[in-house]
Amino acid sequence: MYIWHSDQGKQYGAKETIALVLEKGLLPSMSRAGTPTNNPFAERFVGQFKHAVVRR
């Protein structure tokens, strides 16, 4: 079984999202709140994206 890991965003914990994840045969998983070190690659990407696009 594959794990679908996300942060604590409310859209990821919504009933509809969880139902879809389970329907697709995935196991939902959420990081603890306030722990960006759980997913450093995604955090780095978002930071670089914001710097390159949003903060121009």
C-alpha distance matrix in Angstrom:
0.0 3.8 6.7 9.8 12.7 16.2 19.6 21.7 23.0 23.9 22.5 18.9 19.5 21.2 20.4 20.1 17.6 15.3 15.8 14.9 11.7 10.6 12.3 10.3 7.0 6.3 7.0 10.6 12.3 16.0 18.4 21.5 24.5 26.9 24.7 24.6 24.1 20.4 20.0 23.2 22.5 22.1 25.0 27.1 26.4 27.4 30.5 31.6 31.1 33.2 35.8 36.1 36.0 36.7 39.3 41.5
3.8 0.0 3.8 6.6 9.5 13.0 16.6 19.0 20.1 21.4 19.9 16.4 17.5 19.4 19.2 18.8 15.8 14.0 15.1 13.8 10.3 10.5 12.4 9.8 7.5 5.2 6.2 8.9 10.3 13.7 15.9 19.3 22.1 24.2 22.0 21.5 21.2 17.6 16.7 19.8 18.9 18.4 21.4 23.5 22.7 23.7 26.8 27.8 27.3 29.5 32.0 32.3 32.2 33.0 35.5 37.7
6.7 3.8 0.0 3.8 6.0 9.6 13.0 15.4 16.8 18.2 17.1 13.4 14.5 16.9 17.1 17.1 13.9 12.1 14.0 13.1 9.3 10.1 12.8 10.9 9.1 5.5 4.6 6.0 6.6 10.0 12.1 15.6 18.3 20.5 18.4 18.2 18.0 14.4 13.8 17.2 16.8 16.0 18.7 21.1 20.6 21.3 24.3 25.7 25.3 27.1 29.8 30.4 30.4 30.8 33.2 35.6
9.8 6.6 3.8 0.0 3.8 6.7 10.3 12.7 13.6 15.0 13.6 10.0 11.7 14.0 14.7 14.5 10.9 9.8 12.3 11.0 7.4 9.5 12.1 10.2 9.7 6.0 5.8 5.0 5.9 8.4 10.9 14.5 16.6 18.7 17.1 16.5 17.1 13.7 12.6 16.0 15.5 13.8 16.5 19.2 18.4 18.6 21.7 23.3 22.5 24.2 27.0 27.7 27.3 27.6 30.1 32.6
12.7 9.5 6.0 3.8 0.0 3.8 7.1 9.9 11.4 13.5 12.9 9.3 11.0 14.0 15.5 15.8 12.2 11.3 14.5 13.7 10.4 12.5 15.4 13.9 13.4 9.6 8.3 6.2 4.6 5.6 7.4 11.1 13.1 15.1 13.3 12.8 13.5 10.0 9.2 12.9 13.0 11.4 13.5 16.5 16.2 16.2 19.1 21.0 20.7 22.0 24.7 25.8 25.7 25.7 27.9 30.6
16.2 13.0 9.6 6.7 3.8 0.0 3.8 6.7 7.7 10.3 9.9 6.8 9.0 12.1 14.4 14.8 11.2 11.1 14.7 14.0 11.4 14.0 16.8 15.6 15.8 12.3 11.1 8.0 6.4 5.0 6.5 9.8 10.8 12.7 11.7 10.9 12.6 9.8 8.8 12.3 12.6 10.1 11.6 15.0 14.7 13.9 16.8 19.1 18.5 19.3 22.3 23.6 23.2 22.8 25.0 27.9
19.6 16.6 13.0 10.3 7.1 3.8 0.0 3.8 5.6 8.9 9.7 7.5 9.1 12.4 15.3 16.2 13.1 13.2 16.9 16.7 14.5 17.0 19.9 19.1 19.3 15.8 14.2 10.8 8.5 5.4 5.2 7.5 7.5 9.2 8.8 8.4 11.0 8.9 8.5 11.6 12.8 10.2 10.4 14.2 14.5 13.0 15.3 18.2 17.8 18.0 20.9 22.7 22.4 21.5 23.4 26.6
21.7 19.0 15.4 12.7 9.9 6.7 3.8 0.0 3.8 6.3 8.5 7.0 7.3 10.6 13.7 15.3 12.8 12.8 16.6 17.1 15.4 17.6 20.5 20.4 20.7 17.4 15.5 11.8 9.8 6.2 6.5 7.1 6.0 8.6 9.7 10.3 13.3 11.5 11.9 14.8 16.3 13.7 13.3 17.1 17.5 15.5 17.5 20.7 20.2 19.7 22.7 24.8 24.2 22.7 24.6 28.0
23.0 20.1 16.8 13.6 11.4 7.7 5.6 3.8 0.0 3.8 5.4 5.5 6.9 9.1 12.7 13.6 11.3 12.5 15.9 16.0 15.0 17.7 20.1 20.0 21.0 18.0 16.8 13.1 12.0 9.1 9.9 10.9 9.3 11.2 12.6 12.4 15.6 14.2 13.7 16.2 17.1 13.9 13.6 17.3 17.0 14.5 16.8 19.9 18.7 18.0 21.4 23.2 22.1 20.5 22.7 26.0
23.9 21.4 18.2 15.0 13.5 10.3 8.9 6.3 3.8 0.0 3.8 5.4 5.2 6.3 10.0 11.3 9.9 11.2 14.3 15.0 14.7 17.1 19.2 19.8 21.0 18.5 17.3 13.6 13.2 10.8 12.4 13.0 11.5 13.9 15.7 15.9 19.2 17.6 17.3 20.0 20.8 17.5 17.4 21.0 20.6 18.0 20.3 23.3 21.8 21.0 24.5 26.2 24.7 22.9 25.3 28.5
22.5 19.9 17.1 13.6 12.9 9.9 9.7 8.5 5.4 3.8 0.0 3.8 5.5 5.3 8.9 8.9 7.2 9.5 12.2 12.2 12.4 15.2 16.8 17.2 18.9 16.6 16.2 12.8 13.3 11.7 13.9 15.3 14.3 16.6 17.8 17.4 20.5 18.6 17.6 20.3 20.5 17.0 17.6 21.0 19.9 17.5 20.3 22.9 20.9 20.6 24.2 25.4 23.6 22.2 25.0 28.0
18.9 16.4 13.4 10.0 9.3 6.8 7.5 7.0 5.5 5.4 3.8 0.0 3.8 5.6 8.6 8.9 6.0 7.2 10.6 10.6 9.7 12.5 14.6 14.8 16.0 13.3 12.6 9.1 9.5 8.4 11.0 13.0 12.9 15.5 16.0 15.8 18.4 16.0 15.2 18.3 18.5 15.4 16.4 19.9 19.0 17.2 20.2 22.7 21.1 21.3 24.8 26.0 24.6 23.6 26.3 29.3
19.5 17.5 14.5 11.7 11.0 9.0 9.1 7.3 6.9 5.2 5.5 3.8 0.0 3.8 6.4 8.4 6.6 6.4 9.9 11.2 10.5 12.3 14.9 15.8 16.5 14.1 12.7 9.1 9.5 8.4 11.3 12.5 12.5 15.7 16.6 17.3 19.8 17.3 17.3 20.6 21.3 18.4 19.1 22.8 22.3 20.4 23.1 25.8 24.5 24.4 27.8 29.3 28.0 26.7 29.2 32.3
21.2 19.4 16.9 14.0 14.0 12.1 12.4 10.6 9.1 6.3 5.3 5.6 3.8 0.0 3.8 5.4 5.3 6.3 8.6 10.1 10.7 12.4 14.2 15.7 17.0 15.3 14.6 11.4 12.8 12.1 15.1 16.3 15.9 19.0 20.2 20.6 23.3 20.9 20.5 23.7 24.1 20.9 21.8 25.3 24.4 22.3 25.2 27.8 26.0 25.8 29.4 30.6 28.9 27.5 30.3 33.3
20.4 19.2 17.1 14.7 15.5 14.4 15.3 13.7 12.7 10.0 8.9 8.6 6.4 3.8 0.0 3.8 5.5 5.2 6.0 8.6 9.9 10.6 12.0 14.3 15.5 14.5 14.0 11.5 13.7 13.9 17.3 18.6 18.8 22.1 23.0 23.6 26.0 23.3 23.1 26.5 26.8 23.8 25.0 28.5 27.5 25.6 28.6 31.1 29.3 29.3 32.9 34.0 32.2 31.0 33.9 36.8
20.1 18.8 17.1 14.5 15.8 14.8 16.2 15.3 13.6 11.3 8.9 8.9 8.4 5.4 3.8 0.0 3.8 5.5 5.1 6.2 8.7 10.0 10.4 12.4 14.5 13.9 14.3 12.3 14.9 15.4 18.9 20.7 20.8 23.9 24.6 24.6 27.0 24.3 23.5 26.8 26.5 23.4 25.0 28.2 26.7 25.0 28.3 30.4 28.2 28.5 32.2 32.8 30.9 30.0 33.1 35.7
17.6 15.8 13.9 10.9 12.2 11.2 13.1 12.8 11.3 9.9 7.2 6.0 6.6 5.3 5.5 3.8 0.0 3.8 5.4 5.2 6.2 8.6 9.8 10.7 12.7 11.3 11.8 9.4 11.9 12.5 15.9 18.1 18.5 21.3 21.7 21.4 23.7 20.9 19.9 23.2 22.8 19.8 21.5 24.7 23.3 21.8 25.1 27.1 25.2 25.7 29.3 29.9 28.3 27.6 30.7 33.2
15.3 14.0 12.1 9.8 11.3 11.1 13.2 12.8 12.5 11.2 9.5 7.2 6.4 6.3 5.2 5.5 3.8 0.0 3.8 5.5 5.1 6.2 8.5 10.0 10.8 9.4 9.0 6.9 9.7 11.0 14.7 16.9 17.9 21.1 21.2 21.5 23.4 20.2 19.8 23.4 23.3 20.7 22.4 25.8 24.7 23.5 26.7 28.9 27.3 27.9 31.4 32.3 30.9 30.3 33.2 35.9
15.8 15.1 14.0 12.3 14.5 14.7 16.9 16.6 15.9 14.3 12.2 10.6 9.9 8.6 6.0 5.1 5.4 3.8 0.0 3.8 5.5 5.2 6.0 8.7 10.0 10.0 10.5 9.6 13.0 14.7 18.4 20.6 21.7 24.9 25.0 25.2 27.0 23.8 23.3 26.8 26.5 23.8 25.8 29.0 27.7 26.6 29.9 31.9 30.1 30.8 34.4 35.0 33.4 32.9 36.0 38.5
14.9 13.8 13.1 11.0 13.7 14.0 16.7 17.1 16.0 15.0 12.2 10.6 11.2 10.1 8.6 6.2 5.2 5.5 3.8 0.0 3.8 5.4 4.9 6.2 8.8 8.8 10.6 10.0 13.4 15.3 18.8 21.5 22.5 25.4 25.2 24.9 26.6 23.4 22.3 25.6 24.8 22.2 24.5 27.4 25.7 24.8 28.3 29.9 27.9 29.0 32.5 32.7 31.2 31.0 34.2 36.5
11.7 10.3 9.3 7.4 10.4 11.4 14.5 15.4 15.0 14.7 12.4 9.7 10.5 10.7 9.9 8.7 6.2 5.1 5.5 3.8 0.0 3.8 5.5 5.3 6.6 5.4 7.0 6.6 10.1 12.5 16.0 18.9 20.4 23.2 22.6 22.3 23.6 20.3 19.3 22.7 22.0 19.7 22.2 25.1 23.6 23.1 26.6 28.2 26.6 27.9 31.2 31.6 30.4 30.4 33.4 35.8
10.6 10.5 10.1 9.5 12.5 14.0 17.0 17.6 17.7 17.1 15.2 12.5 12.3 12.4 10.6 10.0 8.6 6.2 5.2 5.4 3.8 0.0 3.8 5.3 5.1 5.3 6.4 7.3 11.1 14.0 17.6 20.3 22.1 25.2 24.5 24.7 25.8 22.3 21.7 25.3 24.8 22.8 25.3 28.2 27.0 26.6 30.0 31.7 30.2 31.5 34.8 35.2 34.1 34.1 37.1 39.5
12.3 12.4 12.8 12.1 15.4 16.8 19.9 20.5 20.1 19.2 16.8 14.6 14.9 14.2 12.0 10.4 9.8 8.5 6.0 4.9 5.5 3.8 0.0 3.8 5.4 7.4 9.7 10.9 14.7 17.4 21.0 23.8 25.5 28.5 27.8 27.7 28.8 25.4 24.5 27.9 27.0 24.9 27.5 30.3 28.7 28.3 31.8 33.2 31.5 32.9 36.3 36.4 35.0 35.1 38.3 40.5
10.3 9.8 10.9 10.2 13.9 15.6 19.1 20.4 20.0 19.8 17.2 14.8 15.8 15.7 14.3 12.4 10.7 10.0 8.7 6.2 5.3 5.3 3.8 0.0 3.8 5.7 9.0 10.6 14.1 17.0 20.3 23.5 25.3 28.0 26.9 26.4 27.3 23.9 22.6 25.8 24.5 22.6 25.6 28.0 26.3 26.3 29.9 31.0 29.3 31.0 34.3 34.1 33.0 33.5 36.6 38.7
7.0 7.5 9.1 9.7 13.4 15.8 19.3 20.7 21.0 21.0 18.9 16.0 16.5 17.0 15.5 14.5 12.7 10.8 10.0 8.8 6.6 5.1 5.4 3.8 0.0 3.8 6.8 9.5 12.9 16.3 19.6 22.7 24.9 27.7 26.4 26.2 26.6 23.0 22.2 25.6 24.6 23.1 26.1 28.5 27.2 27.4 30.9 32.1 30.8 32.6 35.7 35.8 35.0 35.5 38.4 40.6
6.3 5.2 5.5 6.0 9.6 12.3 15.8 17.4 18.0 18.5 16.6 13.3 14.1 15.3 14.5 13.9 11.3 9.4 10.0 8.8 5.4 5.3 7.4 5.7 3.8 0.0 3.8 6.3 9.4 12.8 15.9 19.1 21.4 24.1 22.6 22.4 22.9 19.2 18.5 21.9 21.2 19.7 22.5 25.1 24.0 24.2 27.6 29.0 27.9 29.6 32.6 33.0 32.4 32.7 35.5 37.8
7.0 6.2 4.6 5.8 8.3 11.1 14.2 15.5 16.8 17.3 16.2 12.6 12.7 14.6 14.0 14.3 11.8 9.0 10.5 10.6 7.0 6.4 9.7 9.0 6.8 3.8 0.0 3.8 6.5 10.2 13.3 16.2 18.8 21.7 20.2 20.6 20.9 17.2 17.1 20.8 20.7 19.4 21.8 24.6 24.1 24.2 27.2 29.0 28.3 29.7 32.7 33.4 33.0 33.1 35.6 38.2
10.6 8.9 6.0 5.0 6.2 8.0 10.8 11.8 13.1 13.6 12.8 9.1 9.1 11.4 11.5 12.3 9.4 6.9 9.6 10.0 6.6 7.3 10.9 10.6 9.5 6.3 3.8 0.0 3.8 6.9 10.4 13.3 15.5 18.5 17.4 17.8 18.8 15.2 15.2 18.9 19.1 17.4 19.4 22.5 22.1 21.7 24.7 26.8 26.0 27.1 30.1 31.1 30.6 30.3 32.8 35.6
12.3 10.3 6.6 5.9 4.6 6.4 8.5 9.8 12.0 13.2 13.3 9.5 9.5 12.8 13.7 14.9 11.9 9.7 13.0 13.4 10.1 11.1 14.7 14.1 12.9 9.4 6.5 3.8 0.0 3.8 6.9 9.8 12.4 15.2 13.9 14.6 15.3 11.7 12.3 16.1 16.9 15.4 17.0 20.3 20.4 20.1 22.7 25.0 24.7 25.6 28.4 29.8 29.6 29.2 31.3 34.3
16.0 13.7 10.0 8.4 5.6 5.0 5.4 6.2 9.1 10.8 11.7 8.4 8.4 12.1 13.9 15.4 12.5 11.0 14.7 15.3 12.5 14.0 17.4 17.0 16.3 12.8 10.2 6.9 3.8 0.0 3.8 6.5 8.7 11.6 10.7 11.7 13.0 9.8 10.7 14.4 15.7 13.9 14.8 18.3 18.8 17.9 20.2 23.0 22.8 23.2 26.0 27.8 27.5 26.8 28.7 31.9
18.4 15.9 12.1 10.9 7.4 6.5 5.2 6.5 9.9 12.4 13.9 11.0 11.3 15.1 17.3 18.9 15.9 14.7 18.4 18.8 16.0 17.6 21.0 20.3 19.6 15.9 13.3 10.4 6.9 3.8 0.0 3.8 6.4 8.6 7.1 8.4 9.5 6.6 8.4 11.8 13.9 12.6 12.7 16.2 17.3 16.6 18.4 21.3 21.6 21.9 24.4 26.4 26.6 25.8 27.3 30.6
21.5 19.3 15.6 14.5 11.1 9.8 7.5 7.1 10.9 13.0 15.3 13.0 12.5 16.3 18.6 20.7 18.1 16.9 20.6 21.5 18.9 20.3 23.8 23.5 22.7 19.1 16.2 13.3 9.8 6.5 3.8 0.0 3.8 6.4 5.9 8.8 10.1 8.2 10.8 13.6 16.3 15.1 14.4 17.9 19.5 18.4 19.6 22.8 23.4 23.2 25.5 27.9 28.2 27.0 28.1 31.6
24.5 22.1 18.3 16.6 13.1 10.8 7.5 6.0 9.3 11.5 14.3 12.9 12.5 15.9 18.8 20.8 18.5 17.9 21.7 22.5 20.4 22.1 25.5 25.3 24.9 21.4 18.8 15.5 12.4 8.7 6.4 3.8 0.0 3.8 5.7 8.3 10.7 9.9 11.9 14.2 16.9 15.3 13.8 17.4 19.0 17.3 18.1 21.7 22.1 21.3 23.7 26.4 26.4 24.8 25.8 29.4
26.9 24.2 20.5 18.7 15.1 12.7 9.2 8.6 11.2 13.9 16.6 15.5 15.7 19.0 22.1 23.9 21.3 21.1 24.9 25.4 23.2 25.2 28.5 28.0 27.7 24.1 21.7 18.5 15.2 11.6 8.6 6.4 3.8 0.0 3.8 6.2 8.8 9.5 11.3 12.6 15.7 14.4 12.1 15.3 17.5 15.8 15.9 19.6 20.5 19.4 21.3 24.3 24.7 23.0 23.6 27.2
24.7 22.0 18.4 17.1 13.3 11.7 8.8 9.7 12.6 15.7 17.8 16.0 16.6 20.2 23.0 24.6 21.7 21.2 25.0 25.2 22.6 24.5 27.8 26.9 26.4 22.6 20.2 17.4 13.9 10.7 7.1 5.9 5.7 3.8 0.0 3.8 5.3 5.9 8.3 9.6 13.0 12.4 10.5 13.5 15.9 15.0 15.2 18.5 19.8 19.4 21.1 23.9 24.7 23.5 24.1 27.5
24.6 21.5 18.2 16.5 12.8 10.9 8.4 10.3 12.4 15.9 17.4 15.8 17.3 20.6 23.6 24.6 21.4 21.5 25.2 24.9 22.3 24.7 27.7 26.4 26.2 22.4 20.6 17.8 14.6 11.7 8.4 8.8 8.3 6.2 3.8 0.0 3.8 5.3 5.9 6.4 9.6 8.9 6.7 9.7 12.1 11.4 11.6 14.8 16.2 16.0 17.6 20.3 21.2 20.4 21.0 24.2
24.1 21.2 18.0 17.1 13.5 12.6 11.0 13.3 15.6 19.2 20.5 18.4 19.8 23.3 26.0 27.0 23.7 23.4 27.0 26.6 23.6 25.8 28.8 27.3 26.6 22.9 20.9 18.8 15.3 13.0 9.5 10.1 10.7 8.8 5.3 3.8 0.0 3.8 5.3 5.1 8.9 9.7 8.1 10.0 13.0 13.3 13.3 15.9 17.8 18.2 19.3 21.7 23.2 22.8 23.2 26.2
20.4 17.6 14.4 13.7 10.0 9.8 8.9 11.5 14.2 17.6 18.6 16.0 17.3 20.9 23.3 24.3 20.9 20.2 23.8 23.4 20.3 22.3 25.4 23.9 23.0 19.2 17.2 15.2 11.7 9.8 6.6 8.2 9.9 9.5 5.9 5.3 3.8 0.0 3.8 6.2 9.1 9.4 9.2 11.7 13.8 14.2 15.2 17.6 19.0 19.7 21.4 23.4 24.5 24.3 25.2 28.2
20.0 16.7 13.8 12.6 9.2 8.8 8.5 11.9 13.7 17.3 17.6 15.2 17.3 20.5 23.1 23.5 19.9 19.8 23.3 22.3 19.3 21.7 24.5 22.6 22.2 18.5 17.1 15.2 12.3 10.7 8.4 10.8 11.9 11.3 8.3 5.9 5.3 3.8 0.0 3.8 5.7 5.8 6.4 8.8 10.4 11.1 12.5 14.6 15.8 17.0 18.7 20.3 21.4 21.5 22.7 25.4
23.2 19.8 17.2 16.0 12.9 12.3 11.6 14.8 16.2 20.0 20.3 18.3 20.6 23.7 26.5 26.8 23.2 23.4 26.8 25.6 22.7 25.3 27.9 25.8 25.6 21.9 20.8 18.9 16.1 14.4 11.8 13.6 14.2 12.6 9.6 6.4 5.1 6.2 3.8 0.0 3.8 5.5 5.0 6.0 8.5 9.9 10.4 12.1 14.1 15.3 16.4 18.1 19.8 20.1 20.8 23.3
22.5 18.9 16.8 15.5 13.0 12.6 12.8 16.3 17.1 20.8 20.5 18.5 21.3 24.1 26.8 26.5 22.8 23.3 26.5 24.8 22.0 24.8 27.0 24.5 24.6 21.2 20.7 19.1 16.9 15.7 13.9 16.3 16.9 15.7 13.0 9.6 8.9 9.1 5.7 3.8 0.0 3.8 5.5 5.2 6.2 8.7 9.9 10.7 12.2 14.3 15.4 16.4 18.0 19.0 20.0 22.2
22.1 18.4 16.0 13.8 11.4 10.1 10.2 13.7 13.9 17.5 17.0 15.4 18.4 20.9 23.8 23.4 19.8 20.7 23.8 22.2 19.7 22.8 24.9 22.6 23.1 19.7 19.4 17.4 15.4 13.9 12.6 15.1 15.3 14.4 12.4 8.9 9.7 9.4 5.8 5.5 3.8 0.0 3.8 5.4 5.1 6.2 8.6 9.9 10.4 12.3 14.2 15.2 16.1 16.7 18.3 20.6
25.0 21.4 18.7 16.5 13.5 11.6 10.4 13.3 13.6 17.4 17.6 16.4 19.1 21.8 25.0 25.0 21.5 22.4 25.8 24.5 22.2 25.3 27.5 25.6 26.1 22.5 21.8 19.4 17.0 14.8 12.7 14.4 13.8 12.1 10.5 6.7 8.1 9.2 6.4 5.0 5.5 3.8 0.0 3.8 5.5 5.3 6.2 8.7 9.9 10.7 12.4 14.3 15.4 15.4 16.3 19.1
27.1 23.5 21.1 19.2 16.5 15.0 14.2 17.1 17.3 21.0 21.0 19.9 22.8 25.3 28.5 28.2 24.7 25.8 29.0 27.4 25.1 28.2 30.3 28.0 28.5 25.1 24.6 22.5 20.3 18.3 16.2 17.9 17.4 15.3 13.5 9.7 10.0 11.7 8.8 6.0 5.2 5.4 3.8 0.0 3.8 5.5 5.1 6.2 8.5 10.0 10.6 12.2 14.1 14.7 15.3 17.5
26.4 22.7 20.6 18.4 16.2 14.7 14.5 17.5 17.0 20.6 19.9 19.0 22.3 24.4 27.5 26.7 23.3 24.7 27.7 25.7 23.6 27.0 28.7 26.3 27.2 24.0 24.1 22.1 20.4 18.8 17.3 19.5 19.0 17.5 15.9 12.1 13.0 13.8 10.4 8.5 6.2 5.1 5.5 3.8 0.0 3.8 5.4 5.2 6.0 8.6 9.8 10.4 11.8 13.0 14.3 16.2
27.4 23.7 21.3 18.6 16.2 13.9 13.0 15.5 14.5 18.0 17.5 17.2 20.4 22.3 25.6 25.0 21.8 23.5 26.6 24.8 23.1 26.6 28.3 26.3 27.4 24.2 24.2 21.7 20.1 17.9 16.6 18.4 17.3 15.8 15.0 11.4 13.3 14.2 11.1 9.9 8.7 6.2 5.3 5.5 3.8 0.0 3.8 5.5 5.0 6.1 8.5 9.8 10.3 10.5 12.2 14.6
30.5 26.8 24.3 21.7 19.1 16.8 15.3 17.5 16.8 20.3 20.3 20.2 23.1 25.2 28.6 28.3 25.1 26.7 29.9 28.3 26.6 30.0 31.8 29.9 30.9 27.6 27.2 24.7 22.7 20.2 18.4 19.6 18.1 15.9 15.2 11.6 13.3 15.2 12.5 10.4 9.9 8.6 6.2 5.1 5.4 3.8 0.0 3.8 5.5 5.3 6.2 8.7 10.1 10.0 10.4 13.1
31.6 27.8 25.7 23.3 21.0 19.1 18.2 20.7 19.9 23.3 22.9 22.7 25.8 27.8 31.1 30.4 27.1 28.9 31.9 29.9 28.2 31.7 33.2 31.0 32.1 29.0 29.0 26.8 25.0 23.0 21.3 22.8 21.7 19.6 18.5 14.8 15.9 17.6 14.6 12.1 10.7 9.9 8.7 6.2 5.2 5.5 3.8 0.0 3.8 5.5 5.0 6.0 8.5 9.7 10.0 11.6
31.1 27.3 25.3 22.5 20.7 18.5 17.8 20.2 18.7 21.8 20.9 21.1 24.5 26.0 29.3 28.2 25.2 27.3 30.1 27.9 26.6 30.2 31.5 29.3 30.8 27.9 28.3 26.0 24.7 22.8 21.6 23.4 22.1 20.5 19.8 16.2 17.8 19.0 15.8 14.1 12.2 10.4 9.9 8.5 6.0 5.0 5.5 3.8 0.0 3.8 5.4 5.1 5.8 7.4 9.0 10.5
33.2 29.5 27.1 24.2 22.0 19.3 18.0 19.7 18.0 21.0 20.6 21.3 24.4 25.8 29.3 28.5 25.7 27.9 30.8 29.0 27.9 31.5 32.9 31.0 32.6 29.6 29.7 27.1 25.6 23.2 21.9 23.2 21.3 19.4 19.4 16.0 18.2 19.7 17.0 15.3 14.3 12.3 10.7 10.0 8.6 6.1 5.3 5.5 3.8 0.0 3.8 5.5 5.4 4.8 6.1 8.7
35.8 32.0 29.8 27.0 24.7 22.3 20.9 22.7 21.4 24.5 24.2 24.8 27.8 29.4 32.9 32.2 29.3 31.4 34.4 32.5 31.2 34.8 36.3 34.3 35.7 32.6 32.7 30.1 28.4 26.0 24.4 25.5 23.7 21.3 21.1 17.6 19.3 21.4 18.7 16.4 15.4 14.2 12.4 10.6 9.8 8.5 6.2 5.0 5.4 3.8 0.0 3.8 5.8 6.0 5.1 7.0
36.1 32.3 30.4 27.7 25.8 23.6 22.7 24.8 23.2 26.2 25.4 26.0 29.3 30.6 34.0 32.8 29.9 32.3 35.0 32.7 31.6 35.2 36.4 34.1 35.8 33.0 33.4 31.1 29.8 27.8 26.4 27.9 26.4 24.3 23.9 20.3 21.7 23.4 20.3 18.1 16.4 15.2 14.3 12.2 10.4 9.8 8.7 6.0 5.1 5.5 3.8 0.0 3.8 6.3 6.5 6.4
36.0 32.2 30.4 27.3 25.7 23.2 22.4 24.2 22.1 24.7 23.6 24.6 28.0 28.9 32.2 30.9 28.3 30.9 33.4 31.2 30.4 34.1 35.0 33.0 35.0 32.4 33.0 30.6 29.6 27.5 26.6 28.2 26.4 24.7 24.7 21.2 23.2 24.5 21.4 19.8 18.0 16.1 15.4 14.1 11.8 10.3 10.1 8.5 5.8 5.4 5.8 3.8 0.0 3.8 5.9 5.9
36.7 33.0 30.8 27.6 25.7 22.8 21.5 22.7 20.5 22.9 22.2 23.6 26.7 27.5 31.0 30.0 27.6 30.3 32.9 31.0 30.4 34.1 35.1 33.5 35.5 32.7 33.1 30.3 29.2 26.8 25.8 27.0 24.8 23.0 23.5 20.4 22.8 24.3 21.5 20.1 19.0 16.7 15.4 14.7 13.0 10.5 10.0 9.7 7.4 4.8 6.0 6.3 3.8 0.0 3.8 5.8
39.3 35.5 33.2 30.1 27.9 25.0 23.4 24.6 22.7 25.3 25.0 26.3 29.2 30.3 33.9 33.1 30.7 33.2 36.0 34.2 33.4 37.1 38.3 36.6 38.4 35.5 35.6 32.8 31.3 28.7 27.3 28.1 25.8 23.6 24.1 21.0 23.2 25.2 22.7 20.8 20.0 18.3 16.3 15.3 14.3 12.2 10.4 10.0 9.0 6.1 5.1 6.5 5.9 3.8 0.0 3.8
41.5 37.7 35.6 32.6 30.6 27.9 26.6 28.0 26.0 28.5 28.0 29.3 32.3 33.3 36.8 35.7 33.2 35.9 38.5 36.5 35.8 39.5 40.5 38.7 40.6 37.8 38.2 35.6 34.3 31.9 30.6 31.6 29.4 27.2 27.5 24.2 26.2 28.2 25.4 23.3 22.2 20.6 19.1 17.5 16.2 14.6 13.1 11.6 10.5 8.7 7.0 6.4 5.9 5.8 3.8 0.0
